[in-house]
Amino acid sequence: MRTRKRIPKSLVIGGVLFATGAALAAFLRTGAPAPDAPPPPAAPATPAVHEAAPAPPPVAAEPAEEAPVPSGPVDIERVRLMIDPGQAVVEGDKMVQHLPDGSTAVLSLRPDVQQAILDLFEKYDVPVAAAVAIEVETGRVVVFAGRSRAPTERPTPLDASFPAASVFKLVTSAALIEDAKVAPTESTCYRAASGVRKLTNKDIEGTFADGETGVACATLADGLAKSINPVLARLADGNLSPRVLLRYAERFAFGRAVPFDMALDVSPVEIPQERFEFARTAAGFWHVGLSPLHGAVLAATIARGGRMPQPTLIDAVLASDGTEAWHVEPRSLRRVIQEKTAATLAQMMIQTVDSGTGQRDFTDRQGRPFITFPVAGKTGSLSNPNPFMAYSWFVGFAPAGTPTPGVPTYAVAALVVNEERWRIKGPLVAREMLRLLLPK
């Protein structure tokens, strides 16, 4: 029979005193327990012989809800790094993006129009497309829609790898009007065979007179509205230098960064020194890239009388308790062209939609306009043969001309890249944006 070993009384008493001291030290470190919490349990009566067991911590009260992030200064640059319109959700009449830190970015997008344009891209299964709309007075981006069948790291509205095509005629026209003092009514004769498609050395170097066989003449306004390449090319060749055209391109932010709430590509520009390539570039043949967002900014600049607005996507940032911690302040970036020049360009762009290359998409078969307000615009088209890609642009704004009380002016840019089988074009997308944004 095993004999039970007795622990000396002195060790028991010493162990109790040691455990009591440890519990008291823990109490002083952690503070008094919560009023509703039970007191800590007593130390065990029988500690280990060589070392007293530590007392268990006091029983904690039920955890309180996490305190909301207080309203205060917002690191807006950090918020901008997290913005992704594809992650935004609709709440009421707003689109918002809930951020990892518990705050919420309220975006300027119009949910109904945004979804309608995305549905349009899906319906026609366009290979690549983008649409942007900006509220001209504030710079708020109300539509930011893109699609690409192929995986892409960049949202298409921010991508500046697309050729600007005849949209660049707006920059050339601004330089002709403001720097060279060319009137919109000034007529230029050209080879009729070239029309709106071709452009050769003969179109630049030849001498053509009104009335000659195979010769046609058109004004600068007609050249822009109907996108007659020889007219813009010959006028640029005779009145502008590469240095002057580059200066106006940079004024319109080609080759320059445009501040935005997301990283926006710089639209590349190269103005060749060689005579023929210079003329081709002035007419919109390659050498210049354009992002759809920049295209909308360009149109907004003309609509604002020559002052470029800063485009914005974030209206406000809300703390996790719902209070507003930051909101946007609309601002202009700089004056690009004189107000008179902008007004002249706007009238020429209205002609584009009324009787030029935009007429077909903005009127029905009976000639009735789809939009009741005047629309100013510029189309652009260019094809790359290998692999075949057909770029179709429209940039513009409405209402154009005399402001309409109570009706905001919207600047739009739409791009569709088609394969050999065409689906829809940029002007149709722009028309739908304006039709949905403007009152009936």
Stockholm file with secondary structure:
# STOCKHOLM 1.0

chainA/1-440         MRTRKRIPKSLVIGGVLFATGAALAAFLRTGAPAPDAPPPPAAPATPAVHEAAPAPPPVAAEPAEEAPVPSGPVDIERVRLMIDPGQAVVEGDKMVQHLPDGSTAVLSLRPDVQQAILDLFEKYDVPVAAAVAIEVETGRVVVFAGRSRAPTERPTPLDASFPAASVFKLVTSAALIEDAKVAPTESTCYRAASGVRKLTNKDIEGTFADGETGVACATLADGLAKSINPVLARLADGNLSPRVLLRYAERFAFGRAVPFDMALDVSPVEIPQERFEFARTAAGFWHVGLSPLHGAVLAATIARGGRMPQPTLIDAVLASDGTEAWHVEPRSLRRVIQEKTAATLAQMMIQTVDSGTGQRDFTDRQGRPFITFPVAGKTGSLSNPNPFMAYSWFVGFAPAGTPTPGVPTYAVAALVVNEERWRIKGPLVAREMLRLLLPK
#=GR chainA/1-440 SS CCCCCCCCHHHHHHHHHHHHHHHHHHHHHHCSCCTTSCCCCCCCSSCCSSSCCCCCCCCCCCCCCCCCCCSCCCCHHHHHHHCCGGGCEEETTEEEEECTTSCEEEECCCHHHHHHHHHHHHHHTCSEEEEEEEETTTCBEEEEEEEESSCCSSCGGGCCCSBCGGGGHHHHHHHHHHTSCCCTTCEEEEETTTTTTCCCHHHHHCCCCTTSTTEEEEEHHHHHHTTCHHHHHHHHHHHCCHHHHHHHHHHTTTTSCCCCSSCCCCCCBCCCSSHHHHHHHHHTCSSBBCCHHHHHHHHHHHHTTSEEECCBCEEEEECTTSCEEEECCCCEEEECSCHHHHHHHHHHHHHHHHHSTTHHHHBCTTSCBSSSSCCEEEEEEEEEETTEEEEEEEEEEESCSSCCTTCCCEEEEEEEEECSSCCCCHHHHHHHHHHHHSCC
#=GC SS_cons         CCCCCCCCHHHHHHHHHHHHHHHHHHHHHHCSCCTTSCCCCCCCSSCCSSSCCCCCCCCCCCCCCCCCCCSCCCCHHHHHHHCCGGGCEEETTEEEEECTTSCEEEECCCHHHHHHHHHHHHHHTCSEEEEEEEETTTCBEEEEEEEESSCCSSCGGGCCCSBCGGGGHHHHHHHHHHTSCCCTTCEEEEETTTTTTCCCHHHHHCCCCTTSTTEEEEEHHHHHHTTCHHHHHHHHHHHCCHHHHHHHHHHTTTTSCCCCSSCCCCCCBCCCSSHHHHHHHHHTCSSBBCCHHHHHHHHHHHHTTSEEECCBCEEEEECTTSCEEEECCCCEEEECSCHHHHHHHHHHHHHHHHHSTTHHHHBCTTSCBSSSSCCEEEEEEEEEETTEEEEEEEEEEESCSSCCTTCCCEEEEEEEEECSSCCCCHHHHHHHHHHHHSCC
//
